[in-house]
Amino acid sequence: MVRRRASSGRPCRYPRGCPRDWPWTSIRPRSSALFRLDDPIDPWLPELADRRVLKRPDSPLDDTVPARRPLAVRDLLTSTCGLGLDMTAMGSPMMSAYFEQGVYGENGWLLPAVGPDEWMRRLGTLPLMYQPGERWLYNVSDDVLGVLVARVTGQSFEAFLRERIFDPLGMKDTGSHVPADKIDRLPPLYAPDPQTGKFLVADEAEGGHHSRPPAFQSGGGGLDSTVDDYHAYFRMLLNHGMHGSERILSRPAVELMTTNRLTPEQTAALQSWARSVVHLSHGQGQTGGWGFGMTVRTYRGDYAPIGQFGWDGGAGTTTYADPDNQLVGILLTQTGMSTPDSARAMQDFWTTLYQAIDD
C-alpha cells in the first residue's frame, strides 16, 4: 500500500486483488494436468475430507449434517467451498471459532500466524457453513488454495508463484514479505482509533508483519507488491495470457479466471448479500459475479462496463482491468477500508478515470 502516487513503484501491502488473482488454473506441468476442476481435493487436503455442515450458518458448531459431496477444486477456485469470513456476523459461533482457535487473528493480525499444516489441522476441526458449491464466501478458499498449490507442486506457494508468474513477468518487487534492503519503500498502515477516530499506525513498516517471512504464505492476502508489478500482471490478463512474446497463461485459462463462474443461484445469493451490506461496505462490492479468484462485473451499476474484473482490498487498494476499454486502473492507499472516506476515494477514482475517456 502506498502513501505516494501510484507511479512511485513503492510496495503495497497485500493488495487484496494481488494473491487472490494469481492463476490457480496454471497449476500443471506444461503437457498434462495434475488435477481436474471437479476432482475432489481429499487426496491433497485430507483435513477437509468427510465434512460436516452447519444446519444454519449461525448454528452451534455441533448442530450439523453430513456434506452432500466432497469438496472439489472448483469450489476453492470460485470461493464456494462452504468456508469463509462473514464480517457481518462476527458474533456467530463459526466466526468466533475462527479467532478462538487461531485459524485467523493470532498476534492481533488477520493473516494466519502458524504454518500451513497446522493451519489446515485447525481448519479441519470446524464444520462448513454451507454445503459445498452452495454459497460464495469471502477469503478462506484462497488460503486453502495456497496450501493446495504447495502440496500439489511440491514447492512452497511463493516459490511456485515466483517460478510461474513473478519472474516471467519481471515482478521483482513482489513477494510474501519486504526484504530489509527495500523496507524503506514500504509505508506504515494506518487505522482509526475506535474511540477517538484519530488515525494511528496499525502496522509499522520496519518490524511490522510484512518485514519478515511469514509462517503462512497466504493465498488470501499475503503478498506485497508495487504498482508496476501489479500492472504487469493485469496487463498480461488483458493480453489473454501473453507478456510480450511470452505466454504466461493459456487464453482459455484467462477466460475462465476473468468471466463469471458462478451458477445463477450462486450469483443471485452473492448479489443479494452485497446489496444487503452496502451500508457496511460503503458501496463497495457491487459487481455481481466471481471468476476464478476475482470479482467480475455482471451488471452495470455505475461507469464501469460489464466484464471488468479485479478486486477492492481491505487494506485500501482497488485494482480492475477493463477488456472493453483496454485499461487497468490501480489505486493504493494506506488507511484500509476503515472509514467511509476510504471507499469514497476509491469510487471517486473510478468515476474520474471513466469520465476521462474521450472517444
N, C-alpha and C positions, 0 to 999 in steps of 0.2 A: 504494500500500500504506500502511496507516495503523498508527500506534502506539497511537492512542486508540480510543475507542468508535466503532463504525460510524456513529453518528448525528452525528459531528462534522463531516461533509462535507469531510474532508481528502482530497487527491488520493491515489490509489493508483497504483503503478507497474504499467502494462500488466497488469491482471488478466487472466489467461490466457483467461478467457472473453470479455473485452472485444472486442478486434478480431476474435477468432475467430467471434463470434456475429453480426457485422454481416450484414445481409440481402443476400447476394450475388444472390439471385434478383430483387431490385428494380432491377437494372441495366438499365433500359429507359426509353424515353420513356413518357409517360403513355398513349399509344394503341397502340403496337406494339413487339414485342420486337426488340432489336438482335442477339440470338442465341438459339439454342435449346439445351436442356440437352445434347443429344447432338451438337451441332456440334463439329467439330474446332477446336482452338484455334490451329492453324497460321497463319491469316490475321493474328492479333494478336500471337502469340508465336512467330515463326518460329524463334527459338533452340531451341525444343523440337520442331521438325519432324524427321522421319526418325530416330527414336530407335533406339538400340541398347540391349539389355537384358542385364544380367549373367546368366550361366548359373546362378549361385547368388548369394545375397546377399553372400557372403564371397569371391566370385571376384576375381581380379585385374581391374583396370579394362579390360584389353584382351581379356578372356575373355567375349565377348558373342555374342548372336544378334540378328537384327532384331526390332523390336517387331511384334507381330501386327497392330496397327492404330494410327492416330494417337491422341494424347491428346484427350479431349473435355472440354467444360466440366463435365459431370457428374463426371468423375474428380477434378477440382480441388475441387468442392463437397463430395465425400464423402471427400476425402483418400486417394484410391486411384489417384493418378497414377503411382505407382511410385517416387516420390522421397520421402524422409523421413529423420528422425533416429531412430537406434536407440541409445539411451544404454546398452544392454546389450552393444553390440558396438563400442565406441569404437576398438578396435584394428583393425577391418576396413579393407580398402583404401578402400572407399567413404566410411566415416566419416572416415578420415584425410584423404581428398581434400577433403572439405568444408572442413576447417580449414586444410589446407596451401595450398589455392588461394584462401582468403579468402572462400568462399561464406558461411561463418559464422566468428565468433571473432576477427576482427581487432580490434586495440586491447583485447584481453582481455575482449571482450564477445560475447555470443551473437548479438545482432542484427547484420545486415549493416552494414558501415561505408562501403560505396560506393553510388553512385546506382543506380536500378532498371535502367537499360540495361546498365551494366557488370555488375551482379549477374546479370542474365539471360544475358549473354555467358559469364560464368564457369560458371553452372549448365549452360548448353548444351554445355559441353565434357565433361560427365560422362554416363555411361550411366544408365539406370533400374536400380533394384534389383530390381523386379518388372515383369511385363507390365502394361500399362495395365488398370486395373479389377480386378486380381487380389488386392491386399492393402492393407488400411488401414495408413498410415504417418503418423508424427507431424510436424506443423508446416510442412513445406516447401510443401505445397499451398496453405496460407493465404497465405504470402508471394507465391507466384506469382499467386494471386487478386488481391492488392493491385495488382500490376502490370497484370493484365488489366483491372481496373476503370479504371485511369488511361488505358490505351491505347484502350479501347472508348469511354469517355465524353469523352476529350479534356481531362479535368481531372486534377489531382493526386488521389491516393487520399484524402487528408484533405479536400480541397475537396468531393469527391463526398459523403463521409460527412457533412460539415457541412451541406451543402445538403439532403440527403435524410433524415438521421437526427438529427444533433445539434441543429440549430436548431429543427426542428419539435417535438422532444421537450423543448426547453428545457434541453439538456445543455450548460450554459455553461462547465463546468469540464473538458470532455473534449477532448483533442487529442493530437497527436504529441509534444508537449513541454509543460513547465510554464513559463509566462512569468515574467519576473523579478518582477512585482508579486504573484505567487501562490506563489513558490518557498518562502516561509516556512511554507506549509501542507504541504509535501512532506517527510516524514521520510526519513532515510537507510535504505538497505537493508543488512542485516547478514547475515553468513555465518560459519560457524566456521572457525577456522584448522585445516587438515588435520592438523597435527602436534600441536597442543595442545588443540584443541577449543574454545578461547576465541573468543567471538564478536567479530568485527572489522567495521568498516564496509567493505562491499563496493562500495558506490556512494553517494557523497555526494549530498545534495540540491542544494545550490548548487555549481555547477561540475561536477556529475556528468552522466551520459549523458542524463538527462531534463530538463536545464536549458537545452537549446539545440535548435533544429530539427535533425532527423536528415537525413542524406543519403538514407536509405532509409526511406520511410514504410511500416513493416512491417505486413502483414496478419496475421502470426502472433504478434505480441507487442509492438506499437509504440504503444499508446495509454496515456495517463494519464487517470484518471477519479476520481470520488468515489462514495461510497455513494449519494447522492441521484441522481446522473446514471445510475448503473448500475441503480438500482432503477426509474427511469423507463423505461429500455429494456426490462427484463424484464417490467414490468407491461404494456407495450404488447404484448409477445408473448403474455402470458396473456390479454389482451383481444382476441386474434385480429387484431392489427394496428392496433387503434384506440388513439388517445391523446385522451381526452375525446371530442369530437365530430369529431376529425380522423382520417382514415385515413392511416396511415403505410405499411403494407403490406397487400396483399390477404390475406384469410383463407386461400385456398389456398396462398399463398406461405409463410405462417407454418406451416401444417400440414406442408408439405414440409420446412421447416427443423427442426421440432421432433418429428418422428417418424422412426423408423429407416429409413434409405435404403439400407442395405447388403443385399446378397443373402444368402441363408442361408450360403453358403460364406464370404463375406467376414466375416459376423458371427461364425461359428464360429472363424475364424482370429483375429479380434480378441479374442474371449473367451479363447481358448486362450493367446494371448500375455499378456494381462493377468493371468491366473491364474498363469502361469509366472514372472512377475516380481513377485509380491506381496511377496516379501522385499526387493525393491529399492524398490518404490513405497510400502512401509509400509501396504499395504492400500488405497491409492487406486486409482481407475480401474476398479473392479469394477461397471460399469454395463451393459455388454453391447452397446450399439449406437451408431450415429452417424447424425445427421441431415444437414443442410446446415450445416456449420460448428460443430457442438456435439455433445457426447455425449448419448445418450438412453438412459434405463434400460429394458432389455427383460426383466429378471427381478428378482425381489425377493429380495435377499440380506441386507437389513437393514430399517430402519424405513421408508425411502422407497419409495413405490409405483412400479409400472411407469408410464412416461410422464413421469417427472421429467426435466428437461433443463437443461444448463448445462455447467460446467467447473471443474476444480480447477487452480489456477495454480501453475506452478513458482516464481513469486515470492512465494507464500504467500497466495493468495486462493482462496476457494471460493464459488461462486455458482450456485444452482439455482432453477428455478421448478417448481412442482408444480401442474399443472392440476387434479388431483383435490381438493386441499385449498385451491386458490386462494391459494397463498402463495409468497413469494420470500424466500429466505434468503441473506444476504451476510455473509461473514466475511473481513476483510482484516487480514493480519499483515505484519510486515516482516522476517521471518527466512527466508522462502522455504521450499521443501521440502528443507531442508538437514539435518534430523535426524528421527528417528522421532517425536520430540515434536511437531514441526510438524504432521505428518499426524494424530497422535492428538488434537491440539487441534481439528482440523477434524472428525474423527469424533465427538468429544465434543460439539461444537457442534451437529451434525445430530441426534445422539441426544437431546440436551436439547430441541432445537426440536420434534421429533416427539413426545417424551414430554409436552410441554406442551399438545398438542392435547387438548381435553376436549369431546367431543361424544357 
